């Protein structure tokens, strides 16, 4: 936008010095103003606005429009100003804010980032909501070729959809089943120790229970101490762990 000084470098009809260009405000065609003066300085006499009689006759509302623009009392040059700035200066900050994408304000942002939630958990939720969680699915998009499987259910591919909606939803049922089967195995070890049975045979249809005996990291934290105690009891026993397989048969 133009800030009026002496008006020599501003086009009266087509430049933005009075809000919108006057040809748009008054709905004027360019051929209608071909014979009228072009510069703003042509309409200033003794530091006051002056409209030629023929201009005033054709556009009587023009006088009230131009008089809303104050003319400087001292001689000054015309100046380009930025409408979105209070002082008219175009700074790097204003330019960046003008060009960047203005996303809507998210109501859930303050819910995720609050003092009641540990920052580490907030960061995971924030990353997940912006589809930046480094799951196997997203790593493949970035060019990493790797096999994918959920580390909790060992049945589905790890993805941003599976982790929050499946793993912590339907897989919670599987984790509950795992707890029950682990408790069953631990009860067998504890009963064998109570009766001084040194030879122990455990059968299970859960591959997760079998893996749990090899990797303590798979044990839920609520059962971790009890599981550790059972491992101490097994040092004085000979245990054979047998994994049973069930084959489903379908009738046609």
N, C-alpha and C positions, 0 to 999 in steps of 0.2 A: 504494500500500500504506500501511497505517496503522502508525505507531510508537506503542506504548502509553505514555500518560502517566498521567493519572488515570482514563482509560477512560470518561469521561462522554459523549464524542462518537463513540464507536465502537460499532457494532452487533456484539454478541457472535457471533451465528450467521451473519450474511450479509456482513460486511465482511472484507476481506483484511488481517488483522492477525496471523494464525497460518499464514502460507503461503496456501493456498487457503481460501475460506470454509468454515466448519465443516460447513455443511449439504451441501457437495459432498464434503468429505473423509469424513464419516461416512454419506453417502447418506441424509440426513434429509429428510423432507417437511415443508413449512412448517406444516401443520396439526398435526404431532406436537409442535412446540415453541411452539404458540400460548400455552400457559399458563406458559411459563418466562420468567424475566427477560430483557430485551432487550439492555441495555447491558453493556459489559465491566466498568464500575464496580460492577455488582451482584454480580460474582464476585470482588471484591477486598476483603479484610478485613485491616486492619492491614498494608497493603503486601505481602500474601501472597495467593496464589490460594486461593479457597474455592468449592467447588461445593455447591449445595444437595443434600440427600440424594436427592430425587426425580430430579434431573439425573444424579447419579452412578450411581443404580440403573439408569437407562435406558441410559446411555452410559458404561460403566466405562472405556473407553479414552480418554475425553475428558481425564481428569486428566493423563495422561502427555503429551498434546499441548500443553495450555496451560502446563505447567511448563517447556517448552522456551523460552518467552518470558519474559525477565527483566523484572521490574518495577523502576521507578526508586525509589531510596531517598529522594530528595527530591521534593517535589511539583512536578509539571510538567504541561504541557498535551499533549494528543494532537497528533500531527503527521503530516501527509501526507509520505511519502517516495517517491522514485523507485527502483524495484528495480534498474534498470540502472546506478545511480550508486553509487560507493563511499561518498560522504558523504550520499547521499539527496537531494541538490539536483538539480533539473532545470535544466540550463544550455542555452543556445542550441545549443551544439555537440552535446550529447547528443540534443536534440530533432531536430536536422537528421539526425544519424546514424540515429535511429530511423525517421524518415519517408522517407529516401531509399531508392532502389532499390539493393539489394546485389547487384551483378553478380559472377559467379564470377571468381576470380583467373585471369588468362590466363597460361599458361606461356610464350607466345611474346613477351610484352611485353619481358622482359629480353633476348631475342634481337634484337629490333628496336632497342631503346635500349641500345646498348653502345658502349664507347670505340673499337671497331674499325670502326664504321660512322659516316660523317660525319652530323652532326645533320640536315642538309638531306635526305639520303636516308632517314633514319629518319622524318622528318616526313612525307615523301611516302608511305612504306609505312603509317605509322600512319593517315594521312588516308584512304588507299585502303581499309584494313581496316574503317574505320568508315563507309564509303560517303559520305565528305564531299569526295572529290576533285572539283574543279570541272570535270568533263568536260561535254561538250555535253549528255549525257543528264541529268545532275543539274541543269544550268542550266535546262533545259526544265521540270523539275519545279518550279523556283523561279519560273517565269513568264517566262523569257527565250526568245523565239521566234527561232530562228536555224537556218540549214542546218548539217548536221553531216557531217563526213567526217574519217577518220583522217589525220593529217598525215604519217604514215609510209608507209602502204600506198595511200592515196588510193582505197580501194575500199569500205571499210566505215564504218558510222557510229561515231563516237567514243563509247565507253561505258566504264564501270568494268570490265565483263567483257572487252571487246575489248582494252583496253590491256595488262593483264598476261598474259592467256591467249592472245591472238591476235597482238597487235603484237609482243610479246617472245617469242612462240612460233612460230607459222606465218609471221608476217611477218619473222622473222629470216631465213627462207629467201629472202624477197623482197629483203631488204637485202643478202644475200649475192649474189643475182643482180644487184642494182644495182651492187655493187662490181665484179663481173666485167665488166659492160657499161661501166662508167666506165673500168675499166682498158683495155678494148678501145679506147675513144675516145681515151684518153690515149696509148696505144701508137701509134695512127694519127698523132696530132699529133707525137709524138717521132720517128717514122720519117720523116715528111714534112720535119721540120726537119733530120734527119741527111742527107737526100738533097737538101736545098735546094729542096724543092717548095713553091712559094708558093701554088699553087692546090690546095685540099683539099676533097674531097667526102666527107661522113660520113653513112652511112645507119644508122638504128637503129629498132628496133620498140618501144623503151621510151620511154614518155612521161615517165618520171622522169628519164631522161638528158637529154631536151630541156629539162625544167624546171631541171635542174642547171646548164645553161649560162646560165640566166637568174637563178638564185638560188644563190649559193655556200653558203648555210646548209644546203642539202640534202646537201652532200658529207659523208660520214663522216669523222670526225676523223683516222683513220689515212691517208686519202688526200688530206687537205687541202693539205699542202705540195706534193705532186706535182701536184695540180690547179692550184694557184697558179702553179707553174712552167710548166705547159702554157698557161695563160692569157697568160703573158708571151710565150711563143712565138707565140701566135696574133696578137699585135700586128703581126707582120711577114708575116702570111698572109691570104689571102682564103679564108674557109671557108664552105661551104654545108652546113647541117645539114638532113637530110631525114628526116622521120618516116614510117616505113612502117606501114601498117595491114594486119592480117591478118583476114580474114573467115572465120569458121567455117561450114562447110556440113554440114548434117545430112541423112542419107538416111533416108527413111521406109520 
